Amino acid sequence: MSAAVEHQIHSNPVEGEVAEVVAYHGGDMQAAIGTLLDDIRHLRKQLALAEGAMSSGMTRGWRPSYDRE
């Protein structure tokens, strides 16, 4: 990891995560965004599976939200 990327990681955690993702993909922003979108799709599927397996008594009526509110 380069010193510039390491500095970004420690100065601002969110910027550090962004720098880490982009660095992992060799600076290719489209590849980085594509990977993140794949992760979102996977997590949404996992959330749907968990929702189907939960009883409403276990969650006291709470339902997961798939979008930010």
PQR file with spaces between the fields and no chain letter, atoms N, CA, C, O and H, PARSE charges and radii, in Angstrom:
ATOM       1  N    MET     1       0.854   -1.174    0.000 -0.4000 1.5000
ATOM       2  CA   MET     1       0.000    0.000    0.000 -0.0000 2.0000
ATOM       3  C    MET     1       0.897    1.232    0.000  0.5500 1.7000
ATOM       4  O    MET     1       1.880    1.292    0.738 -0.5500 1.4000
ATOM       5  N    SER     2       0.558    2.199   -0.818 -0.4000 1.5000
ATOM       6  CA   SER     2       1.391    3.395   -0.922 -0.0000 2.0000
ATOM       7  C    SER     2       1.199    4.289    0.299  0.5500 1.7000
ATOM       8  O    SER     2       0.204    4.173    1.014 -0.5500 1.4000
ATOM       9  H    SER     2      -0.240    2.150   -1.418  0.4000 1.0000
ATOM      10  N    ALA     3       2.152    5.173    0.527 -0.4000 1.5000
ATOM      11  CA   ALA     3       2.089    6.088    1.659 -0.0000 2.0000
ATOM      12  C    ALA     3       0.894    7.030    1.531  0.5500 1.7000
ATOM      13  O    ALA     3       0.275    7.382    2.535 -0.5500 1.4000
ATOM      14  H    ALA     3       2.961    5.267   -0.054  0.4000 1.0000
ATOM      15  N    ALA     4       0.563    7.443    0.298 -0.4000 1.5000
ATOM      16  CA   ALA     4      -0.566    8.352    0.084 -0.0000 2.0000
ATOM      17  C    ALA     4      -1.881    7.672    0.471  0.5500 1.7000
ATOM      18  O    ALA     4      -2.730    8.280    1.123 -0.5500 1.4000
ATOM      19  H    ALA     4       1.065    7.157   -0.518  0.4000 1.0000
ATOM      20  N    VAL     5      -2.044    6.416    0.069 -0.4000 1.5000
ATOM      21  CA   VAL     5      -3.254    5.668    0.402 -0.0000 2.0000
ATOM      22  C    VAL     5      -3.321    5.447    1.904  0.5500 1.7000
ATOM      23  O    VAL     5      -4.387    5.589    2.503 -0.5500 1.4000
ATOM      24  H    VAL     5      -1.355    5.922   -0.461  0.4000 1.0000
ATOM      25  N    GLU     6      -2.194    5.102    2.519 -0.4000 1.5000
ATOM      26  CA   GLU     6      -2.152    4.881    3.962 -0.0000 2.0000
ATOM      27  C    GLU     6      -2.512    6.158    4.727  0.5500 1.7000
ATOM      28  O    GLU     6      -3.213    6.104    5.737 -0.5500 1.4000
ATOM      29  H    GLU     6      -1.328    4.987    2.032  0.4000 1.0000
ATOM      30  N    HIS     7      -2.032    7.297    4.243 -0.4000 1.5000
ATOM      31  CA   HIS     7      -2.361    8.582    4.885 -0.0000 2.0000
ATOM      32  C    HIS     7      -3.861    8.847    4.807  0.5500 1.7000
ATOM      33  O    HIS     7      -4.462    9.287    5.787 -0.5500 1.4000
ATOM      34  H    HIS     7      -1.462    7.341    3.423  0.4000 1.0000
ATOM      35  N    GLN     8      -4.475    8.581    3.642 -0.4000 1.5000
ATOM      36  CA   GLN     8      -5.917    8.802    3.478 -0.0000 2.0000
ATOM      37  C    GLN     8      -6.713    7.907    4.424  0.5500 1.7000
ATOM      38  O    GLN     8      -7.721    8.338    4.984 -0.5500 1.4000
ATOM      39  H    GLN     8      -3.987    8.224    2.846  0.4000 1.0000
ATOM      40  N    ILE     9      -6.272    6.681    4.601 -0.4000 1.5000
ATOM      41  CA   ILE     9      -6.985    5.739    5.455 -0.0000 2.0000
ATOM      42  C    ILE     9      -7.034    6.249    6.885  0.5500 1.7000
ATOM      43  O    ILE     9      -8.061    6.129    7.553 -0.5500 1.4000
ATOM      44  H    ILE     9      -5.453    6.331    4.146  0.4000 1.0000
ATOM      45  N    HIS    10      -5.930    6.819    7.361 -0.4000 1.5000
ATOM      46  CA   HIS    10      -5.874    7.266    8.740 -0.0000 2.0000
ATOM      47  C    HIS    10      -6.478    8.654    8.951  0.5500 1.7000
ATOM      48  O    HIS    10      -6.914    8.964   10.060 -0.5500 1.4000
ATOM      49  H    HIS    10      -5.095    6.917    6.818  0.4000 1.0000
ATOM      50  N    SER    11      -6.514    9.498    7.915 -0.4000 1.5000
ATOM      51  CA   SER    11      -7.022   10.856    8.086 -0.0000 2.0000
ATOM      52  C    SER    11      -8.545   10.918    8.083  0.5500 1.7000
ATOM      53  O    SER    11      -9.125   11.706    8.830 -0.5500 1.4000
ATOM      54  H    SER    11      -6.159    9.246    7.014  0.4000 1.0000
ATOM      55  N    ASN    12      -9.198   10.114    7.271 -0.4000 1.5000
ATOM      56  CA   ASN    12     -10.653   10.084    7.195 -0.0000 2.0000
ATOM      57  C    ASN    12     -11.066    8.648    6.878  0.5500 1.7000
ATOM      58  O    ASN    12     -10.783    8.159    5.785 -0.5500 1.4000
ATOM      59  H    ASN    12      -8.727    9.474    6.664  0.4000 1.0000
ATOM      60  N    PRO    13     -11.730    7.964    7.812 -0.5600 1.5000
ATOM      61  CA   PRO    13     -12.054    6.554    7.597  0.2800 2.0000
ATOM      62  C    PRO    13     -12.824    6.275    6.309  0.5500 1.7000
ATOM      63  O    PRO    13     -12.525    5.297    5.624 -0.5500 1.4000
ATOM      64  N    VAL    14     -13.819    7.114    5.958 -0.4000 1.5000
ATOM      65  CA   VAL    14     -14.591    6.865    4.739 -0.0000 2.0000
ATOM      66  C    VAL    14     -13.718    7.057    3.506  0.5500 1.7000
ATOM      67  O    VAL    14     -13.726    6.218    2.605 -0.5500 1.4000
ATOM      68  H    VAL    14     -14.062    7.909    6.515  0.4000 1.0000
ATOM      69  N    GLU    15     -12.970    8.147    3.458 -0.4000 1.5000
ATOM      70  CA   GLU    15     -12.067    8.363    2.327 -0.0000 2.0000
ATOM      71  C    GLU    15     -11.044    7.243    2.262  0.5500 1.7000
ATOM      72  O    GLU    15     -10.657    6.820    1.173 -0.5500 1.4000
ATOM      73  H    GLU    15     -12.964    8.829    4.190  0.4000 1.0000
ATOM      74  N    GLY    16     -10.605    6.760    3.408 -0.4000 1.5000
ATOM      75  CA   GLY    16      -9.646    5.663    3.461 -0.0000 2.0000
ATOM      76  C    GLY    16     -10.218    4.392    2.856  0.5500 1.7000
ATOM      77  O    GLY    16      -9.523    3.678    2.133 -0.5500 1.4000
ATOM      78  H    GLY    16     -10.919    7.104    4.293  0.4000 1.0000
ATOM      79  N    GLU    17     -11.480    4.107    3.149 -0.4000 1.5000
ATOM      80  CA   GLU    17     -12.123    2.931    2.574 -0.0000 2.0000
ATOM      81  C    GLU    17     -12.249    3.068    1.068  0.5500 1.7000
ATOM      82  O    GLU    17     -12.019    2.109    0.331 -0.5500 1.4000
ATOM      83  H    GLU    17     -12.044    4.687    3.736  0.4000 1.0000
ATOM      84  N    VAL    18     -12.611    4.249    0.614 -0.4000 1.5000
ATOM      85  CA   VAL    18     -12.724    4.499   -0.831 -0.0000 2.0000
ATOM      86  C    VAL    18     -11.365    4.299   -1.490  0.5500 1.7000
ATOM      87  O    VAL    18     -11.262    3.623   -2.514 -0.5500 1.4000
ATOM      88  H    VAL    18     -12.798    5.027    1.213  0.4000 1.0000
ATOM      89  N    ALA    19     -10.333    4.879   -0.910 -0.4000 1.5000
ATOM      90  CA   ALA    19      -8.984    4.749   -1.467 -0.0000 2.0000
ATOM      91  C    ALA    19      -8.548    3.292   -1.500  0.5500 1.7000
ATOM      92  O    ALA    19      -7.894    2.855   -2.447 -0.5500 1.4000
ATOM      93  H    ALA    19     -10.417    5.427   -0.078  0.4000 1.0000
ATOM      94  N    GLU    20      -8.913    2.541   -0.462 -0.4000 1.5000
ATOM      95  CA   GLU    20      -8.546    1.131   -0.403 -0.0000 2.0000
ATOM      96  C    GLU    20      -9.237    0.326   -1.500  0.5500 1.7000
ATOM      97  O    GLU    20      -8.610   -0.515   -2.145 -0.5500 1.4000
ATOM      98  H    GLU    20      -9.444    2.896    0.307  0.4000 1.0000
ATOM      99  N    VAL    21     -10.527    0.583   -1.712 -0.4000 1.5000
ATOM     100  CA   VAL    21     -11.276   -0.128   -2.754 -0.0000 2.0000
ATOM     101  C    VAL    21     -10.702    0.184   -4.129  0.5500 1.7000
ATOM     102  O    VAL    21     -10.502   -0.719   -4.941 -0.5500 1.4000
ATOM     103  H    VAL    21     -11.036    1.266   -1.189  0.4000 1.0000
ATOM     104  N    VAL    22     -10.439    1.455   -4.390 -0.4000 1.5000
ATOM     105  CA   VAL    22      -9.895    1.858   -5.696 -0.0000 2.0000
ATOM     106  C    VAL    22      -8.495    1.272   -5.884  0.5500 1.7000
ATOM     107  O    VAL    22      -8.161    0.805   -6.973 -0.5500 1.4000
ATOM     108  H    VAL    22     -10.602    2.188   -3.731  0.4000 1.0000
ATOM     109  N    ALA    23      -7.685    1.293   -4.842 -0.4000 1.5000
ATOM     110  CA   ALA    23      -6.330    0.736   -4.931 -0.0000 2.0000
ATOM     111  C    ALA    23      -6.387   -0.763   -5.201  0.5500 1.7000
ATOM     112  O    ALA    23      -5.583   -1.283   -5.974 -0.5500 1.4000
ATOM     113  H    ALA    23      -7.956    1.672   -3.958  0.4000 1.0000
ATOM     114  N    TYR    24      -7.320   -1.455   -4.577 -0.4000 1.5000
ATOM     115  CA   TYR    24      -7.468   -2.899   -4.786 -0.0000 2.0000
ATOM     116  C    TYR    24      -7.745   -3.213   -6.250  0.5500 1.7000
ATOM     117  O    TYR    24      -7.307   -4.240   -6.769 -0.5500 1.4000
ATOM     118  H    TYR    24      -7.973   -1.033   -3.948  0.4000 1.0000
ATOM     119  N    HIS    25      -8.477   -2.316   -6.912 -0.4000 1.5000
ATOM     120  CA   HIS    25      -8.823   -2.511   -8.321 -0.0000 2.0000
ATOM     121  C    HIS    25      -7.830   -1.819   -9.259  0.5500 1.7000
ATOM     122  O    HIS    25      -8.129   -1.606  -10.434 -0.5500 1.4000
ATOM     123  H    HIS    25      -8.833   -1.482   -6.490  0.4000 1.0000
ATOM     124  N    GLY    26      -6.667   -1.476   -8.747 -0.4000 1.5000
ATOM     125  CA   GLY    26      -5.618   -0.892   -9.583 -0.0000 2.0000
ATOM     126  C    GLY    26      -5.973    0.465  -10.147  0.5500 1.7000
ATOM     127  O    GLY    26      -5.496    0.827  -11.223 -0.5500 1.4000
ATOM     128  H    GLY    26      -6.424   -1.650   -7.792  0.4000 1.0000
ATOM     129  N    GLY    27      -6.804    1.227   -9.446 -0.4000 1.5000
ATOM     130  CA   GLY    27      -7.183    2.559   -9.900 -0.0000 2.0000
ATOM     131  C    GLY    27      -8.357    2.575  -10.869  0.5500 1.7000
ATOM     132  O    GLY    27      -8.775    3.643  -11.314 -0.5500 1.4000
ATOM     133  H    GLY    27      -7.191    0.933   -8.572  0.4000 1.0000
ATOM     134  N    ASP    28      -8.893    1.404  -11.201 -0.4000 1.5000
ATOM     135  CA   ASP    28     -10.015    1.315  -12.140 -0.0000 2.0000
ATOM     136  C    ASP    28     -11.323    1.573  -11.395  0.5500 1.7000
ATOM     137  O    ASP    28     -11.843    0.696  -10.704 -0.5500 1.4000
ATOM     138  H    ASP    28      -8.553    0.536  -10.840  0.4000 1.0000
ATOM     139  N    MET    29     -11.848    2.799  -11.549 -0.4000 1.5000
ATOM     140  CA   MET    29     -13.060    3.194  -10.827 -0.0000 2.0000
ATOM     141  C    MET    29     -14.276    2.375  -11.257  0.5500 1.7000
ATOM     142  O    MET    29     -15.110    2.039  -10.415 -0.5500 1.4000
ATOM     143  H    MET    29     -11.426    3.511  -12.110  0.4000 1.0000
ATOM     144  N    GLN    30     -14.399    2.046  -12.536 -0.4000 1.5000
ATOM     145  CA   GLN    30     -15.549    1.270  -13.001 -0.0000 2.0000
ATOM     146  C    GLN    30     -15.533   -0.129  -12.399  0.5500 1.7000
ATOM     147  O    GLN    30     -16.583   -0.655  -12.032 -0.5500 1.4000
ATOM     148  H    GLN    30     -13.722    2.319  -13.219  0.4000 1.0000
ATOM     149  N    ALA    31     -14.361   -0.735  -12.295 -0.4000 1.5000
ATOM     150  CA   ALA    31     -14.262   -2.054  -11.673 -0.0000 2.0000
ATOM     151  C    ALA    31     -14.620   -1.976  -10.198  0.5500 1.7000
ATOM     152  O    ALA    31     -15.289   -2.864   -9.669 -0.5500 1.4000
ATOM     153  H    ALA    31     -13.508   -0.307  -12.593  0.4000 1.0000
ATOM     154  N    ALA    32     -14.175   -0.912   -9.532 -0.4000 1.5000
ATOM     155  CA   ALA    32     -14.479   -0.737   -8.107 -0.0000 2.0000
ATOM     156  C    ALA    32     -15.988   -0.577   -7.903  0.5500 1.7000
ATOM     157  O    ALA    32     -16.563   -1.199   -7.009 -0.5500 1.4000
ATOM     158  H    ALA    32     -13.632   -0.191   -9.961  0.4000 1.0000
ATOM     159  N    ILE    33     -16.618    0.240   -8.714 -0.4000 1.5000
ATOM     160  CA   ILE    33     -18.068    0.451   -8.601 -0.0000 2.0000
ATOM     161  C    ILE    33     -18.811   -0.841   -8.928  0.5500 1.7000
ATOM     162  O    ILE    33     -19.785   -1.181   -8.256 -0.5500 1.4000
ATOM     163  H    ILE    33     -16.152    0.746   -9.440  0.4000 1.0000
ATOM     164  N    GLY    34     -18.367   -1.555   -9.940 -0.4000 1.5000
ATOM     165  CA   GLY    34     -18.988   -2.829  -10.304 -0.0000 2.0000
ATOM     166  C    GLY    34     -18.947   -3.830   -9.166  0.5500 1.7000
ATOM     167  O    GLY    34     -19.933   -4.515   -8.897 -0.5500 1.4000
ATOM     168  H    GLY    34     -17.575   -1.279  -10.486  0.4000 1.0000
ATOM     169  N    THR    35     -17.803   -3.916   -8.497 -0.4000 1.5000
ATOM     170  CA   THR    35     -17.673   -4.824   -7.353 -0.0000 2.0000
ATOM     171  C    THR    35     -18.607   -4.417   -6.224  0.5500 1.7000
ATOM     172  O    THR    35     -19.249   -5.270   -5.610 -0.5500 1.4000
ATOM     173  H    THR    35     -17.001   -3.360   -8.716  0.4000 1.0000
ATOM     174  N    LEU    36     -18.689   -3.123   -5.946 -0.4000 1.5000
ATOM     175  CA   LEU    36     -19.575   -2.649   -4.884 -0.0000 2.0000
ATOM     176  C    LEU    36     -21.040   -2.913   -5.223  0.5500 1.7000
ATOM     177  O    LEU    36     -21.822   -3.266   -4.340 -0.5500 1.4000
ATOM     178  H    LEU    36     -18.168   -2.430   -6.445  0.4000 1.0000
ATOM     179  N    LEU    37     -21.419   -2.748   -6.481 -0.4000 1.5000
ATOM     180  CA   LEU    37     -22.790   -3.045   -6.889 -0.0000 2.0000
ATOM     181  C    LEU    37     -23.086   -4.542   -6.758  0.5500 1.7000
ATOM     182  O    LEU    37     -24.184   -4.924   -6.354 -0.5500 1.4000
ATOM     183  H    LEU    37     -20.784   -2.461   -7.198  0.4000 1.0000
ATOM     184  N    ASP    38     -22.118   -5.382   -7.096 -0.4000 1.5000
ATOM     185  CA   ASP    38     -22.282   -6.830   -6.899 -0.0000 2.0000
ATOM     186  C    ASP    38     -22.474   -7.152   -5.418  0.5500 1.7000
ATOM     187  O    ASP    38     -23.296   -7.996   -5.061 -0.5500 1.4000
ATOM     188  H    ASP    38     -21.226   -5.072   -7.424  0.4000 1.0000
ATOM     189  N    ASP    39     -21.713   -6.476   -4.562 -0.4000 1.5000
ATOM     190  CA   ASP    39     -21.856   -6.671   -3.114 -0.0000 2.0000
ATOM     191  C    ASP    39     -23.246   -6.276   -2.646  0.5500 1.7000
ATOM     192  O    ASP    39     -23.847   -6.969   -1.825 -0.5500 1.4000
ATOM     193  H    ASP    39     -21.046   -5.791   -4.852  0.4000 1.0000
ATOM     194  N    ILE    40     -23.763   -5.162   -3.166 -0.4000 1.5000
ATOM     195  CA   ILE    40     -25.108   -4.713   -2.789 -0.0000 2.0000
ATOM     196  C    ILE    40     -26.144   -5.755   -3.191  0.5500 1.7000
ATOM     197  O    ILE    40     -27.036   -6.084   -2.409 -0.5500 1.4000
ATOM     198  H    ILE    40     -23.275   -4.599   -3.833  0.4000 1.0000
ATOM     199  N    ARG    41     -26.022   -6.277   -4.421 -0.4000 1.5000
ATOM     200  CA   ARG    41     -26.973   -7.300   -4.885 -0.0000 2.0000
ATOM     201  C    ARG    41     -26.930   -8.527   -3.972  0.5500 1.7000
ATOM     202  O    ARG    41     -27.969   -9.063   -3.584 -0.5500 1.4000
ATOM     203  H    ARG    41     -25.297   -6.009   -5.056  0.4000 1.0000
ATOM     204  N    HIS    42     -25.726   -8.957   -3.638 -0.4000 1.5000
ATOM     205  CA   HIS    42     -25.561  -10.126   -2.769 -0.0000 2.0000
ATOM     206  C    HIS    42     -26.193   -9.882   -1.396  0.5500 1.7000
ATOM     207  O    HIS    42     -26.904  -10.744   -0.878 -0.5500 1.4000
ATOM     208  H    HIS    42     -24.883   -8.522   -3.953  0.4000 1.0000
ATOM     209  N    LEU    43     -25.939   -8.720   -0.810 -0.4000 1.5000
ATOM     210  CA   LEU    43     -26.474   -8.426    0.515 -0.0000 2.0000
ATOM     211  C    LEU    43     -27.997   -8.299    0.502  0.5500 1.7000
ATOM     212  O    LEU    43     -28.662   -8.681    1.465 -0.5500 1.4000
ATOM     213  H    LEU    43     -25.362   -8.020   -1.231  0.4000 1.0000
ATOM     214  N    ARG    44     -28.548   -7.763   -0.584 -0.4000 1.5000
ATOM     215  CA   ARG    44     -30.008   -7.688   -0.696 -0.0000 2.0000
ATOM     216  C    ARG    44     -30.611   -9.093   -0.746  0.5500 1.7000
ATOM     217  O    ARG    44     -31.656   -9.340   -0.143 -0.5500 1.4000
ATOM     218  H    ARG    44     -28.008   -7.452   -1.367  0.4000 1.0000
ATOM     219  N    LYS    45     -29.957  -10.015   -1.462 -0.4000 1.5000
ATOM     220  CA   LYS    45     -30.437  -11.401   -1.506 -0.0000 2.0000
ATOM     221  C    LYS    45     -30.359  -12.033   -0.120  0.5500 1.7000
ATOM     222  O    LYS    45     -31.275  -12.740    0.301 -0.5500 1.4000
ATOM     223  H    LYS    45     -29.109   -9.814   -1.952  0.4000 1.0000
ATOM     224  N    GLN    46     -29.259  -11.774    0.584 -0.4000 1.5000
ATOM     225  CA   GLN    46     -29.108  -12.314    1.934 -0.0000 2.0000
ATOM     226  C    GLN    46     -30.180  -11.753    2.865  0.5500 1.7000
ATOM     227  O    GLN    46     -30.722  -12.480    3.698 -0.5500 1.4000
ATOM     228  H    GLN    46     -28.515  -11.200    0.242  0.4000 1.0000
ATOM     229  N    LEU    47     -30.487  -10.471    2.728 -0.4000 1.5000
ATOM     230  CA   LEU    47     -31.524   -9.843    3.550 -0.0000 2.0000
ATOM     231  C    LEU    47     -32.887  -10.456    3.246  0.5500 1.7000
ATOM     232  O    LEU    47     -33.678  -10.686    4.161 -0.5500 1.4000
ATOM     233  H    LEU    47     -30.047   -9.880    2.052  0.4000 1.0000
ATOM     234  N    ALA    48     -33.171  -10.725    1.973 -0.4000 1.5000
ATOM     235  CA   ALA    48     -34.442  -11.345    1.600 -0.0000 2.0000
ATOM     236  C    ALA    48     -34.547  -12.749    2.188  0.5500 1.7000
ATOM     237  O    ALA    48     -35.613  -13.145    2.658 -0.5500 1.4000
ATOM     238  H    ALA    48     -32.528  -10.538    1.229  0.4000 1.0000
ATOM     239  N    LEU    49     -33.455  -13.501    2.165 -0.4000 1.5000
ATOM     240  CA   LEU    49     -33.460  -14.839    2.755 -0.0000 2.0000
ATOM     241  C    LEU    49     -33.679  -14.772    4.264  0.5500 1.7000
ATOM     242  O    LEU    49     -34.450  -15.557    4.817 -0.5500 1.4000
ATOM     243  H    LEU    49     -32.589  -13.179    1.783  0.4000 1.0000
ATOM     244  N    ALA    50     -33.007  -13.844    4.927 -0.4000 1.5000
ATOM     245  CA   ALA    50     -33.156  -13.692    6.371 -0.0000 2.0000
ATOM     246  C    ALA    50     -34.581  -13.277    6.722  0.5500 1.7000
ATOM     247  O    ALA    50     -35.151  -13.757    7.702 -0.5500 1.4000
ATOM     248  H    ALA    50     -32.381  -13.207    4.478  0.4000 1.0000
ATOM     249  N    GLU    51     -35.148  -12.386    5.920 -0.4000 1.5000
ATOM     250  CA   GLU    51     -36.513  -11.929    6.168 -0.0000 2.0000
ATOM     251  C    GLU    51     -37.485  -13.103    6.071  0.5500 1.7000
ATOM     252  O    GLU    51     -38.416  -13.213    6.869 -0.5500 1.4000
ATOM     253  H    GLU    51     -34.685  -11.996    5.125  0.4000 1.0000
ATOM     254  N    GLY    52     -37.269  -13.973    5.098 -0.4000 1.5000
ATOM     255  CA   GLY    52     -38.139  -15.134    4.926 -0.0000 2.0000
ATOM     256  C    GLY    52     -38.010  -16.135    6.059  0.5500 1.7000
ATOM     257  O    GLY    52     -38.965  -16.847    6.369 -0.5500 1.4000
ATOM     258  H    GLY    52     -36.513  -13.885    4.449  0.4000 1.0000
ATOM     259  N    ALA    53     -36.848  -16.198    6.676 -0.4000 1.5000
ATOM     260  CA   ALA    53     -36.611  -17.170    7.742 -0.0000 2.0000
ATOM     261  C    ALA    53     -37.035  -16.660    9.119  0.5500 1.7000
ATOM     262  O    ALA    53     -37.215  -17.457   10.040 -0.5500 1.4000
ATOM     263  H    ALA    53     -36.072  -15.620    6.424  0.4000 1.0000
ATOM     264  N    MET    54     -37.196  -15.346    9.272 -0.4000 1.5000
ATOM     265  CA   MET    54     -37.549  -14.769   10.581 -0.0000 2.0000
ATOM     266  C    MET    54     -39.046  -14.851   10.821  0.5500 1.7000
ATOM     267  O    MET    54     -39.851  -14.666    9.908 -0.5500 1.4000
ATOM     268  H    MET    54     -37.050  -14.699    8.524  0.4000 1.0000
ATOM     269  N    SER    55     -39.398  -15.128   12.052 -0.4000 1.5000
ATOM     270  CA   SER    55     -40.820  -15.069   12.398 -0.0000 2.0000
ATOM     271  C    SER    55     -41.141  -13.649   12.851  0.5500 1.7000
ATOM     272  O    SER    55     -40.266  -12.940   13.349 -0.5500 1.4000
ATOM     273  H    SER    55     -38.744  -15.278   12.794  0.4000 1.0000
ATOM     274  N    SER    56     -42.385  -13.237   12.680 -0.4000 1.5000
ATOM     275  CA   SER    56     -42.750  -11.879   13.091 -0.0000 2.0000
ATOM     276  C    SER    56     -42.713  -11.748   14.612  0.5500 1.7000
ATOM     277  O    SER    56     -42.520  -10.648   15.130 -0.5500 1.4000
ATOM     278  H    SER    56     -43.096  -13.813   12.275  0.4000 1.0000
ATOM     279  N    GLY    57     -42.896  -12.852   15.333 -0.4000 1.5000
ATOM     280  CA   GLY    57     -42.796  -12.808   16.787 -0.0000 2.0000
ATOM     281  C    GLY    57     -41.376  -12.545   17.242  0.5500 1.7000
ATOM     282  O    GLY    57     -41.150  -11.876   18.250 -0.5500 1.4000
ATOM     283  H    GLY    57     -43.053  -13.746   14.912  0.4000 1.0000
ATOM     284  N    MET    58     -40.416  -13.076   16.491 -0.4000 1.5000
ATOM     285  CA   MET    58     -39.016  -12.891   16.833 -0.0000 2.0000
ATOM     286  C    MET    58     -38.603  -11.428   16.693  0.5500 1.7000
ATOM     287  O    MET    58     -37.788  -10.926   17.466 -0.5500 1.4000
ATOM     288  H    MET    58     -40.600  -13.620   15.672  0.4000 1.0000
ATOM     289  N    THR    59     -39.171  -10.757   15.702 -0.4000 1.5000
ATOM     290  CA   THR    59     -38.785   -9.371   15.432 -0.0000 2.0000
ATOM     291  C    THR    59     -39.810   -8.364   15.918  0.5500 1.7000
ATOM     292  O    THR    59     -39.636   -7.158   15.739 -0.5500 1.4000
ATOM     293  H    THR    59     -39.832  -11.166   15.074  0.4000 1.0000
ATOM     294  N    ARG    60     -40.875   -8.853   16.532 -0.4000 1.5000
ATOM     295  CA   ARG    60     -41.955   -7.995   17.049 -0.0000 2.0000
ATOM     296  C    ARG    60     -42.509   -7.058   15.979  0.5500 1.7000
ATOM     297  O    ARG    60     -42.766   -5.881   16.233 -0.5500 1.4000
ATOM     298  H    ARG    60     -41.016   -9.832   16.678  0.4000 1.0000
ATOM     299  N    GLY    61     -42.686   -7.603   14.786 -0.4000 1.5000
ATOM     300  CA   GLY    61     -43.289   -6.838   13.703 -0.0000 2.0000
ATOM     301  C    GLY    61     -42.323   -6.028   12.852  0.5500 1.7000
ATOM     302  O    GLY    61     -42.719   -5.456   11.836 -0.5500 1.4000
ATOM     303  H    GLY    61     -42.478   -8.559   14.580  0.4000 1.0000
ATOM     304  N    TRP    62     -41.059   -5.976   13.258 -0.4000 1.5000
ATOM     305  CA   TRP    62     -40.073   -5.220   12.486 -0.0000 2.0000
ATOM     306  C    TRP    62     -39.827   -5.914   11.155  0.5500 1.7000
ATOM     307  O    TRP    62     -39.725   -7.139   11.094 -0.5500 1.4000
ATOM     308  H    TRP    62     -40.738   -6.440   14.083  0.4000 1.0000
ATOM     309  N    ARG    63     -39.733   -5.130   10.097 -0.4000 1.5000
ATOM     310  CA   ARG    63     -39.424   -5.647    8.761 -0.0000 2.0000
ATOM     311  C    ARG    63     -38.174   -4.916    8.262  0.5500 1.7000
ATOM     312  O    ARG    63     -38.056   -3.706    8.454 -0.5500 1.4000
ATOM     313  H    ARG    63     -39.816   -4.134   10.147  0.4000 1.0000
ATOM     314  N    PRO    64     -37.258   -5.620    7.636 -0.5600 1.5000
ATOM     315  CA   PRO    64     -36.066   -4.940    7.114  0.2800 2.0000
ATOM     316  C    PRO    64     -36.430   -4.017    5.963  0.5500 1.7000
ATOM     317  O    PRO    64     -37.395   -4.258    5.238 -0.5500 1.4000
ATOM     318  N    SER    65     -35.651   -2.968    5.805 -0.4000 1.5000
ATOM     319  CA   SER    65     -35.836   -2.025    4.708 -0.0000 2.0000
ATOM     320  C    SER    65     -34.727   -2.244    3.684  0.5500 1.7000
ATOM     321  O    SER    65     -33.556   -2.348    4.052 -0.5500 1.4000
ATOM     322  H    SER    65     -34.867   -2.773    6.394  0.4000 1.0000
ATOM     323  N    TYR    66     -35.078   -2.314    2.429 -0.4000 1.5000
ATOM     324  CA   TYR    66     -34.080   -2.543    1.383 -0.0000 2.0000
ATOM     325  C    TYR    66     -33.496   -1.248    0.848  0.5500 1.7000
ATOM     326  O    TYR    66     -32.507   -1.270    0.116 -0.5500 1.4000
ATOM     327  H    TYR    66     -36.028   -2.230    2.131  0.4000 1.0000
ATOM     328  N    ASP    67     -34.090   -0.136    1.202 -0.4000 1.5000
ATOM     329  CA   ASP    67     -33.608    1.170    0.734 -0.0000 2.0000
ATOM     330  C    ASP    67     -33.347    2.066    1.926  0.5500 1.7000
ATOM     331  O    ASP    67     -33.917    1.872    3.000 -0.5500 1.4000
ATOM     332  H    ASP    67     -34.894   -0.119    1.797  0.4000 1.0000
ATOM     333  N    ARG    68     -32.486    3.045    1.732 -0.4000 1.5000
ATOM     334  CA   ARG    68     -32.240    4.030    2.769 -0.0000 2.0000
ATOM     335  C    ARG    68     -33.455    4.919    2.904  0.5500 1.7000
ATOM     336  O    ARG    68     -34.148    5.207    1.928 -0.5500 1.4000
ATOM     337  H    ARG    68     -32.023    3.202    0.860  0.4000 1.0000
ATOM     338  N    GLU    69     -33.700    5.340    4.106 -0.4000 1.5000
ATOM     339  CA   GLU    69     -34.873    6.199    4.322 -0.0000 2.0000
ATOM     340  C    GLU    69     -34.449    7.594    4.672  0.5500 1.7000
ATOM     341  O    GLU    69     -35.296    8.461    4.890 -0.5500 1.4000
ATOM     342  H    GLU    69     -33.137    5.106    4.899  0.4000 1.0000
